[in-house]
Amino acid sequence: MLVLTRKENEAIIIAEKVRVVVAEIQGTKVRLGVEAPRNVAVDREEIHLRKLGPTRGPPEVFTQQEYDVLTDHAQCEPMTFYGRPMYVREGSPLPIA
């Protein structure tokens, strides 16, 4: 996970298509503004997980080093993000609480 520090009205850009702006900070709450193409779904995580259904979780993303030490390479798809090899496993089951 990449962790960034941003101040109010500062932004980050994702994949040259999505812009996330810190719109407001009030105490422990941060309001974000997201500018994305219409074909890119933008949901809060709990809504995204609800859409996936009860048995499917968010994708797992691994760096090359993490992939190399995985014991289970099943359903890992190689992808490139800014020239960096990554591996994505879609819809991994959520742990049962």
N, C-alpha and C positions, 0 to 999 in steps of 0.2 A: 504494500500500500504506500502510495506517495502521500506525504503530509506536507501541506503548504500553509504559509501564513499570509493572510490577506487582510487589508484594512477595509473599512467601509468604502464603497464605490470602486474598489479594485476588483479585477476579474482574473479568471483562468480560461484558457481555450483548450478544448478537447478535440483532438483529431481534425483540427482546422475547420470544424463545422459547428461545434457547440460552445457557447460562451456562457460561463457561470459568473455572476456578479454578486458580491456581497452588498445587498441593498440596504440593510439596516442591522444594527447590533443594539439589543436592549437587554442588559444584564447577561443572563446565561442563554438567551435566545438569539439566533442569527437568522435573518430573512435572506433568502437567496433568490435571485432572478435568473432564469434560464432562457437563453435564446437558442433555438434549435430549428433545423428544417422541419417542415410539417411531417415528413415521413419518419422522423426520429421520435419514438415514444419517450416521454419524460414523465415518470411517476415517482411518488414517494415509495420507499422500499416496501412498506407494508402493503400498499396497493399492488405493486408489482408482484409480490409473493402471492397475494390473494388471486391474481389473474392466472398465475402458474398452476394453482391447484394445491391440494393438501400434501402431495407427495413429491413435488418438484421444487427444488431450491434454486438460488441464483447460480450463475455459472462460476466455476472455479477457474482461476487464471494462474498459471505457473510460469516462472522464468525458466530459462534453459537449465540453470543449476538446480532449481527445485524439481523440474521434470526428471532430471538425471537420477535423483535419489528416490523418486516415487516407486513404490512397489507395484502399483496398479496403473498401467498406462492406458487402460481401456477407455475408449471413447474420447481420448485427448486429440484435439485437432490442432496441427501446427498453424500458427498465424504470425504475421509480422506487424509490429507496432513501432512506427518510426525507425524502421531498419533493425529492430531488435526482435529476435525470435521469442515467441511466447507460445504457450500451449493452453487451450481452452477446453474444458469439459463442461458441456451444457447440461443444465437441469439436474445437477447432483441431488440426490434425495436429502431432505432436511432431516437433521437428527430428531429422533422422537424423544420428547421431553417427558 
